[in-house]
Amino acid sequence: MHTEQTRTEKTHTAKTRTGNMHVVATAGHVDHGKSALVRALTGMEPDRLDEERRRGLTIELGFAWTAAPDGDAIAFVDVPGHERLVTTMLAGVGPVPAVLFVVAADQGWQRQSDEHLAVLDALGVRHALLAVTRCDLADAATIRRTRADALARIAATSAGDVEAVEVSAATGAGLDGLRAALGKLTAGLPAPDPDADVRLWTDRVFTVRGRGTVVTGTLGAGTVRVGDRLAAPDGGTFRVRGLQCLKEDRREVAAVARVAVNLHGDGEIGRGEALLTPGRWRTADVVDVRLRGDPADEPPARLTLHAGSAAVPVHVRPLGAGTARLKLRRALPLRVGDVALLRDPGRHRVAAGITILDVRPPPFDRRGAAAARARELASLTGRPDGAAELRRRKLVRRADLVAMGVPPPGDPVAGDWLADPGHWAELRRRLVAAVEDRARRDPADPGLPAEAARRALGLPDRALVEALAAPAAGGTPLRYRDGRLYGRDTAPELPGHVREAVEAIRRDLAAAPFRAPDAGRLAELGLTPKLLAAAAAAGVLLRIGDGVVLLPGDDARAAARLAELDPPFTLAEARRALGTTRRTAVPLLEHLDARGYTVRVDDLRRRCREPGGTA
């Protein structure tokens, strides 16, 4: 497989096969010697294109590597400095944790020095090193002024006070000191999480004949292995066919690392998109963010969002002091706490740095919703907080919380559903009230259907209703039976005319206990299907089928009589033994089957089960 460097390069003998890898991006004004410095440090040519070498101008991202004093590898992402190529620069810098900022001693601070530093500040970069280059072209006083000016400017940003090294790529002066400083810089970088979900932002995508698609990027967290499945932005999936890191084939690569991934699958991917751990990410096209920048400088309505290696046009809606809602033209896999920036490409300036506060914000579907949202966002920090997120959302699936980048604060209450404890208690109270209200309004049929309860409480899943009614759910005085909810002490209260009708049925069945009243008799007594169901729920009738009722306990008595027959017996034999009609015998035998009194031998015959449960 081709690596991310398909160019002629000098032999590189640095020992980088053991230890960790660190990734450092360059930054600085055009023609200040970034590529020359990388070339001098690594012995590699970072400019891949013929046009770059002919013009002496970096146009695309370049890549090279060397060894730190402790044996760890340092991989460089060499970015272009020209103002027309800031988008390319951002694709290289976005996913990278540390920066080598370059200022030429003979030219001093320039316009693109300003914009590159604004980019780093907006992204919240805290690990940086200053290289004052081309010191062979300036006198000592000029070098001191350039160094002091650059250090002061950098100190006013997120990077704070940084080390500075004076160097000349042409003469080699200061390179040893720069290597030592880079070793100190990378040694202080935070340790990545090799078990984290993978989000590999791509900065190059190309095709190799006979191998297929290859992408390269900076793996900031997680581990990629040959054979892994990775999700594509279009919803397809890729299988990792091969991996390379620093021109070496690997079976697995852990963050932080420059990596080339050979892909096979049905997905599509381009530069500025991301390969993802399947099932662990959701894309978002609307996000709420905190803005970092001049609070008096309200951002324009249309800007470009730079996140990872992506550059996506967005519409900006300011909400309150330092917060805004972004509508993205293309959905991105973002999480709470992600840091990115907004740039105004027309004015060639960084409009603001941003921190993602919410990747699933509520819609503004009522008057005053935006103002209320601004007040809510004012208290958010951008640091993922599972308990706080659950309080705001009240109910959320655990998988969705993980996909938002928020650690789940506890165990699900039902299925994959998490519930805020206070909201869950309030739902219990409302459910009990709804069940009791149903019993008051319809005492003959007090059971509240579970689906009706779900709608009344505005719940997204009926399983939540069942969990609320469970005995373990805080002593909820409810019982759940046949898809309905009842108060524990609530039984149907039958109207007087129903009680009289039931007594009439008792008298009818006294002489022939298994000859159920027919439809005409039930109608004569005024027993509608609903009233029959209420009487059955009250335990005064036994419903064995639609419109077919006996007295409670008659099923056990029928089974005892059938046990006196020589097994196996047919429907006709059972009907004669019970002294009943086919209309009653068919549902009664099905009822006995369901209750375990009888068991089918074949399509025509049954036998009774013995008391121990054996047929």
C-alpha positions in Angstrom: 0.0 0.0 0.0 1.2 3.5 -0.8 1.9 5.6 2.2 0.8 9.2 2.7 4.2 10.3 1.1 4.4 9.3 -2.5 7.5 11.4 -3.4 11.2 11.1 -3.7 12.8 11.6 -0.4 16.2 11.3 1.2 17.1 8.2 3.1 15.7 8.5 6.6 17.5 6.6 9.3 16.0 7.9 12.5 14.8 5.1 14.7 11.1 5.5 15.0 9.9 1.9 15.2 9.6 1.8 18.9 8.0 4.1 21.5 5.1 6.5 21.0 4.3 8.9 18.2 3.5 12.6 18.6 2.1 14.8 15.9 3.1 18.5 15.5 1.8 20.9 12.9 3.7 23.9 11.6 2.2 27.4 11.5 3.4 30.8 10.3 3.5 33.3 7.4 4.2 32.2 3.9 7.9 31.9 3.0 9.1 32.0 6.6 10.8 28.7 6.2 8.4 26.1 7.6 9.0 23.5 5.0 12.8 24.1 5.0 12.8 23.6 8.7 10.9 20.3 8.5 13.2 19.2 5.7 16.3 20.0 7.9 14.8 18.2 10.9 13.7 15.1 9.2 15.8 14.7 6.0 12.5 14.4 4.1 10.9 16.6 1.4 7.5 17.7 2.8 6.5 19.3 -0.5 4.9 16.5 -2.6 3.9 18.4 -5.7 6.1 19.4 -8.6 4.5 22.9 -8.6 5.4 23.3 -4.9 9.0 22.5 -5.6 9.1 24.7 -8.6 7.6 27.7 -6.9 9.1 27.1 -3.5 5.6 27.5 -2.0 3.7 24.9 0.0 0.2 24.4 -1.5 -1.0 21.1 0.0 -0.4 19.5 3.4 3.1 17.9 3.7 4.1 15.1 6.0 7.5 14.1 7.4 8.9 12.6 10.6 11.9 12.2 12.8 12.9 10.8 16.2 12.7 12.8 19.5 15.7 12.5 21.9 13.8 9.8 23.9 13.2 7.7 20.8 9.6 8.6 20.3 8.6 9.5 16.8 7.6 13.1 15.9 5.5 13.4 12.8 5.1 16.8 11.2 2.1 18.2 9.4 3.5 20.9 7.2 0.8 23.5 6.4 0.8 26.2 3.7 1.2 29.8 4.8 -0.5 31.7 2.0 -3.7 33.5 2.9 -5.6 31.8 0.0 -4.7 28.4 1.5 -5.9 29.0 5.1 -8.6 26.3 4.6 -5.9 23.8 3.8 -3.9 25.0 6.8 -6.9 24.4 9.0 -7.4 20.9 7.7 -3.9 20.1 8.9 -3.9 21.9 12.2 -7.5 21.1 13.3 -6.9 17.5 14.6 -3.3 18.1 15.8 -2.5 18.6 19.5 0.8 20.7 19.2 2.2 23.4 17.0 5.6 24.6 15.9 5.1 28.3 15.2 7.6 29.7 12.7 8.6 33.4 12.4 11.4 34.5 10.1 14.0 36.6 11.9 14.7 38.8 8.8 11.0 39.6 8.2 9.4 39.5 11.6 5.7 39.3 12.3 3.5 39.3 9.2 -0.2 39.3 8.2 -0.5 35.5 8.0 1.4 35.2 11.3 -1.5 37.0 12.8 -4.2 34.8 11.2 -2.4 31.6 12.0 -2.0 32.6 15.6 -5.7 33.6 15.7 -6.5 30.1 14.4 -4.5 28.5 17.2 -6.0 30.7 19.8 -9.6 29.9 18.5 -8.8 26.2 18.7 -7.5 26.6 22.2 -4.1 25.2 21.4 -2.0 25.0 24.6 1.1 23.2 23.5 3.4 25.2 21.2 7.0 26.1 20.4 8.4 29.1 18.7 11.1 28.7 16.1 12.7 32.0 14.9 14.0 30.9 11.5 16.5 32.3 8.9 18.7 33.6 11.6 21.6 33.5 9.1 19.9 36.4 7.3 19.5 38.8 10.3 21.7 40.4 12.8 21.6 39.7 16.6 19.5 42.8 17.4 16.9 42.0 14.8 16.7 38.4 15.9 16.1 39.5 19.5 13.4 41.9 18.5 11.6 39.3 16.3 11.8 36.8 19.1 10.5 39.1 21.8 7.7 40.4 19.6 6.5 36.9 18.7 6.7 35.6 22.3 4.6 38.5 23.5 1.9 37.9 20.9 1.8 34.1 21.5 1.7 34.7 25.3 -1.6 36.6 24.9 -3.3 33.5 23.4 -4.3 30.1 24.7 -0.7 28.8 24.2 0.6 31.2 26.9 4.3 31.4 27.5 6.3 29.1 25.2 9.9 28.2 24.6 11.7 29.8 21.7 14.6 28.5 19.6 16.7 30.5 17.2 17.6 28.4 14.1 18.8 28.4 10.5 17.6 25.6 8.2 20.3 26.7 5.7 23.3 26.4 8.0 22.0 23.9 10.6 22.6 26.3 13.5 20.2 25.7 16.4 18.8 22.4 15.0 20.0 20.4 18.0 18.4 22.9 20.4 15.2 22.7 18.4 15.2 18.9 18.5 15.6 19.1 22.3 12.8 21.7 22.6 10.5 19.5 20.5 11.3 16.6 22.8 10.3 18.6 25.8 7.1 19.9 24.0 5.9 16.4 23.1 6.8 14.9 26.4 4.4 17.3 28.0 1.4 16.4 25.8 -1.6 14.7 27.5 -1.8 11.0 27.0 -4.4 9.9 24.5 -7.1 7.4 25.2 -6.4 4.3 23.1 -9.9 2.9 24.0 -11.8 5.9 22.9 -14.3 5.9 19.9 -12.5 6.5 16.6 -13.1 9.7 14.7 -10.4 9.9 12.0 -10.7 13.2 10.2 -9.3 12.7 6.7 -6.9 15.2 5.1 -6.0 13.2 2.0 -8.1 10.7 0.0 -6.7 8.9 -3.1 -6.9 5.7 -5.0 -4.1 3.1 -5.4 -4.5 0.7 -8.3 -5.2 -2.8 -7.2 -5.8 -1.6 -3.6 -8.7 0.9 -3.7 -9.3 3.9 -1.5 -6.6 5.2 0.9 -7.2 8.0 3.3 -4.8 9.7 5.6 -5.3 11.7 8.8 -4.2 12.3 12.4 -5.7 9.8 14.7 -6.3 11.8 17.9 -8.0 9.1 20.0 -8.8 5.4 19.9 -7.2 2.5 18.0 -7.6 1.3 14.4 -6.9 -2.3 13.5 -6.8 -4.3 10.3 -10.2 -5.9 9.8 -12.1 -3.2 11.8 -15.3 -1.9 10.4 -15.6 1.9 10.3 -18.7 3.9 9.5 -18.6 6.2 6.4 -20.2 9.7 6.3 -22.9 8.5 3.8 -24.1 5.7 6.1 -22.1 3.0 4.4 -19.3 1.0 6.1 -15.7 0.3 5.3 -13.5 -2.6 6.3 -9.9 -1.7 7.1 -7.9 -3.6 4.5 -4.5 -2.3 5.6 -2.7 0.3 7.8 0.5 2.2 7.5 2.2 4.5 9.9 5.5 6.2 9.0 5.8 4.1 5.9 5.5 0.9 7.9 2.7 -1.7 7.6 0.9 -2.1 10.9 -1.7 -4.5 12.2 -3.0 -1.7 14.5 -2.3 1.9 15.2 -3.2 3.7 18.4 -3.5 7.5 19.0 -1.9 9.9 18.6 -0.6 9.0 15.2 -0.3 9.9 11.5 -2.0 7.0 9.7 -2.8 5.9 6.2 -5.8 3.5 6.0 -6.6 1.3 3.0 -10.4 0.9 2.8 -12.7 -1.6 1.2 -16.5 -1.3 1.3 -19.6 0.4 0.0 -19.2 3.8 1.6 -17.9 7.0 0.1 -15.5 9.5 1.8 -13.8 12.7 0.9 -11.3 15.1 2.4 -12.8 16.9 5.4 -15.0 13.9 6.4 -14.4 11.4 9.1 -14.2 7.6 9.6 -16.1 6.6 12.8 -16.5 3.7 15.2 -19.9 2.2 14.1 -22.9 2.9 16.3 -21.1 5.3 18.6 -21.6 8.7 16.8 -24.5 10.8 15.5 -24.1 13.5 13.0 -25.5 17.0 13.7 -26.6 19.8 11.4 -27.8 22.1 14.2 -25.6 22.8 17.2 -25.6 25.3 20.1 -22.1 26.7 20.9 -20.2 29.1 23.1 -18.3 31.7 21.3 -14.8 32.8 22.2 -13.6 36.1 20.9 -14.4 39.8 21.1 -17.8 39.9 22.8 -18.5 43.3 21.2 -17.9 41.8 17.8 -21.1 39.9 16.9 -20.3 37.4 14.2 -21.8 37.7 10.7 -24.8 35.5 9.9 -22.9 33.4 7.4 -19.5 31.9 8.2 -17.5 28.7 7.7 -17.2 26.2 10.5 -13.8 24.5 10.7 -13.9 21.3 12.8 -11.2 18.7 12.5 -10.3 18.7 8.8 -13.9 19.7 7.8 -14.9 23.1 6.4 -18.7 23.6 6.3 -20.7 26.8 5.6 -23.0 27.7 8.5 -25.8 30.1 9.4 -25.1 31.8 12.7 -28.0 32.8 15.0 -26.7 34.7 18.2 -28.7 33.7 21.2 -27.3 35.5 24.2 -24.0 36.7 25.7 -21.4 34.5 24.0 -23.7 31.8 22.7 -25.2 31.0 19.3 -27.0 28.4 17.3 -25.3 27.1 14.1 -27.2 25.6 11.2 -24.7 23.5 9.2 -25.0 23.0 5.4 -23.6 19.5 6.0 -24.0 17.4 9.1 -20.8 16.5 11.0 -20.0 14.0 13.7 -19.6 16.4 16.7 -19.8 15.9 20.4 -20.3 18.1 23.5 -17.0 19.7 24.4 -15.5 19.7 20.8 -13.5 22.8 20.0 -13.7 24.4 16.6 -13.6 27.8 15.0 -15.7 30.1 12.8 -14.0 31.9 9.9 -15.1 34.7 7.6 -13.5 33.7 4.3 -14.5 36.9 2.6 -12.7 39.1 5.2 -9.8 36.6 5.7 -10.3 36.5 9.5 -11.2 34.2 12.3 -14.6 35.3 13.6 -14.6 33.2 16.8 -13.5 30.1 18.5 -16.3 27.8 19.6 -17.0 25.1 22.1 -19.9 22.7 21.3 -22.5 22.9 24.1 -25.3 20.7 22.6 -25.4 18.6 19.5 -29.2 17.8 19.9 -30.6 21.2 20.8 -34.4 21.6 21.1 -36.2 23.4 18.2 -37.5 26.9 18.6 -41.2 26.0 18.2 -42.8 28.6 20.4 -42.6 32.3 21.1 -39.7 33.1 23.6 -38.0 29.7 23.0 -34.8 31.3 21.8 -34.5 33.6 24.9 -35.2 30.7 27.2 -32.5 28.7 25.5 -30.0 31.5 25.9 -30.6 31.5 29.6 -30.1 27.8 29.8 -26.9 27.9 27.7 -25.5 30.6 30.0 -24.9 27.9 32.6 -23.3 25.3 30.4 -19.5 25.0 30.3 -19.0 22.6 27.4 -17.5 20.0 29.8 -19.6 16.8 29.4 -21.7 16.2 32.6 -24.0 13.2 32.5 -26.1 14.1 35.5 -26.7 17.7 34.3 -27.5 16.6 30.8 -30.0 14.1 32.1 -31.7 16.8 34.2 -32.1 18.9 31.1 -33.3 16.1 28.8 -35.3 14.2 31.5 -35.4 11.1 29.3 -32.7 9.9 26.9 -31.4 6.7 25.4 -28.0 5.7 26.8 -26.6 5.2 23.3 -27.7 8.7 22.3 -26.0 10.2 25.4 -22.8 8.3 24.6 -23.0 9.5 21.0 -23.2 13.1 22.2 -20.0 12.6 24.1 -21.6 12.6 27.5 -20.9 9.8 30.1 -24.1 8.1 31.2 -24.6 8.9 34.9 -26.4 5.6 35.9 -28.2 2.5 34.8 -31.2 2.5 32.5 -34.7 2.4 34.0 -36.1 0.4 31.1 -34.3 -1.0 28.0 -31.8 1.6 27.0 -33.7 4.5 28.6 -32.1 6.7 31.2 -34.3 9.0 33.4 -33.6 11.9 35.6 -34.5 10.7 39.1 -36.7 13.8 39.9 -38.5 13.5 36.6 -39.0 9.8 37.0 -40.6 10.3 40.4 -42.9 12.9 38.9 -43.9 10.5 36.1 -44.8 7.9 38.8 -47.0 10.4 40.6 -48.7 11.4 37.3 -49.3 7.8 36.3 -50.9 6.9 39.7 -53.1 10.0 39.3 -54.1 9.0 35.8 -55.0 5.4 36.8 -57.0 6.7 39.8 -58.8 9.2 37.6 -59.7 6.4 35.1 -61.2 4.3 38.0 -63.3 7.3 39.2 -64.6 8.1 35.7 -65.4 4.5 34.8 -65.6 2.3 37.9 -67.0 -0.6 35.8 -63.8 -0.7 33.7 -61.1 0.9 35.8 -58.1 -0.5 34.0 -56.1 2.2 32.1 -54.6 0.8 28.9 -50.8 1.1 28.8 -50.9 2.8 25.5 -53.3 5.4 26.8 -51.0 5.9 29.8 -48.0 6.4 27.4 -49.8 9.1 25.5 -51.1 10.8 28.6 -47.5 11.0 30.0 -45.9 11.9 26.7 -43.5 9.0 26.8 -41.6 7.8 23.8 -41.8 4.1 24.6 -44.4 1.9 26.2 -41.7 0.0 28.1 -41.3 3.1 30.3 -44.9 2.8 31.4 -44.4 -0.8 32.4 -41.2 0.2 34.3 -43.1 2.9 36.2 -45.8 0.4 37.2 -43.3 -2.2 38.4 -43.3 -3.0 42.1 -39.7 -1.9 42.4 -40.4 1.5 41.1 -40.5 3.3 44.4 -43.5 1.5 45.8 -45.9 2.6 43.0 -49.4 1.4 44.1 -50.2 0.0 40.7 -50.5 -3.4 39.1 -50.1 -4.3 35.5 -52.3 -7.0 33.9 -53.2 -7.8 30.3 -52.0 -4.5 29.0 -53.8 -2.4 31.6 -52.9 -0.6 34.7 -54.9 -0.9 37.9 -54.6 0.6 41.4 -53.5 -2.1 43.8 -56.6 -1.7 45.9 -58.9 -0.9 42.9 -61.3 -3.5 41.6 -64.2 -2.8 39.2 -67.2 -1.4 41.0 -70.2 -3.0 39.2 -73.4 -1.0 38.8 -76.6 -2.5 40.5 -78.1 -3.7 37.2 -74.9 -5.6 36.4 -74.8 -7.3 39.7 -78.5 -8.3 39.2 -77.6 -9.7 35.7 -74.7 -11.7 37.2 -77.0 -13.2 39.8 -79.4 -14.2 37.0 -76.5 -16.0 35.2 -75.7 -17.8 38.4 -79.2 -19.1 38.6 -79.1 -20.1 34.9 -75.9 -22.1 35.4 -76.9 -23.8 38.7 -78.5 -26.7 36.8 -76.1 -26.8 33.8 -72.8 -25.2 34.9 -71.1 -25.6 31.5 -73.9 -24.4 29.3 -73.0 -20.7 28.9 -75.7 -18.2 28.2 -76.1 -17.4 24.6 -76.0 -14.0 23.0 -79.7 -13.5 23.2 -79.7 -14.1 26.9 -76.8 -11.8 27.5 -78.6 -9.0 25.5 -81.8 -9.6 27.5 -79.8 -9.1 30.7 -78.1 -5.9 29.3 -74.6 -7.4 29.5 -72.6 -5.7 26.7 -69.0 -6.8 25.9 -67.7 -3.9 28.0 -69.8 -4.9 31.0 -68.8 -8.6 30.6 -65.2 -7.5 30.7 -65.8 -5.4 33.9 -67.6 -8.4 35.6 -64.6 -10.6 34.6 -62.1 -8.1 36.0 -64.2 -8.0 39.2 -63.9 -11.7 39.5 -67.6 -12.5 39.4 -67.6 -14.1 36.0 -65.1 -16.2 34.1 -64.7 -15.1 30.5 -63.4 -18.0 28.3 -64.0 -16.4 24.9 -65.8 -13.5 23.2 -69.3 -13.4 24.6 -68.8 -16.7 26.4 -68.9 -16.6 30.2 -69.1 -19.2 33.0 -68.7 -18.8 36.8 -65.3 -18.5 38.5 -63.8 -21.9 39.1 -65.9 -23.7 36.4 -62.7 -24.2 34.4 -61.2 -26.3 37.2 -64.5 -28.2 37.7 -64.7 -28.9 33.9 -61.1 -30.2 33.9 -61.9 -32.6 36.8 -64.9 -34.0 34.9 -62.9 -34.5 31.7 -60.3 -36.3 33.7 -62.8 -39.1 34.3 -62.9 -39.8 30.5 -60.7 -42.5 29.0 -57.8 -40.5 27.3 -57.4 -39.3 24.8 -60.8 -37.7 24.2 -62.3 -35.7 21.3 -64.2 -32.4 21.2 -67.5 -34.3 20.8 -66.7 -36.6 23.8 -65.8 -33.6 25.9 -69.0 -31.7 24.9 -71.2 -34.7 25.9 -69.3 -35.2 29.2 -69.8 -31.5 30.1 -73.4 -31.4 28.9 -72.8 -28.2 26.9 -72.9 -26.9 23.3 -70.2 -26.7 20.7 -70.3 -22.9 21.1 -69.1 -23.3 24.7 -67.0 -26.4 24.4 -64.6 -25.0 21.7 -63.4 -21.9 23.7 -63.6 -23.8 27.0 -61.1 -26.5 25.7 -58.8 -23.8 24.3 -59.0 -22.0 27.7 -58.1 -25.3 29.4 -55.2 -25.8 27.0 -53.9 -22.3 27.8 -54.2 -22.8 31.5 -52.4 -26.1 31.4 -55.3 -28.3 32.4 -55.3 -30.2 29.1 -52.8 -30.8 26.3 -53.4 -31.7 22.7 -52.4 -35.2 21.5 -53.1 -34.4 17.8 -55.4 -32.1 15.8 -58.5 -34.0 17.1 -57.8 -35.3 20.6 -56.6 -34.1 24.0 -55.7 -35.6 27.4 -55.8 -34.1 30.8 -52.6 -33.3 32.7 -52.1 -35.1 36.0 -51.7 -33.0 39.2 -47.9 -33.1 39.0 -48.0 -31.6 35.5 -47.4 -34.7 33.4 -49.8 -35.4 30.5 
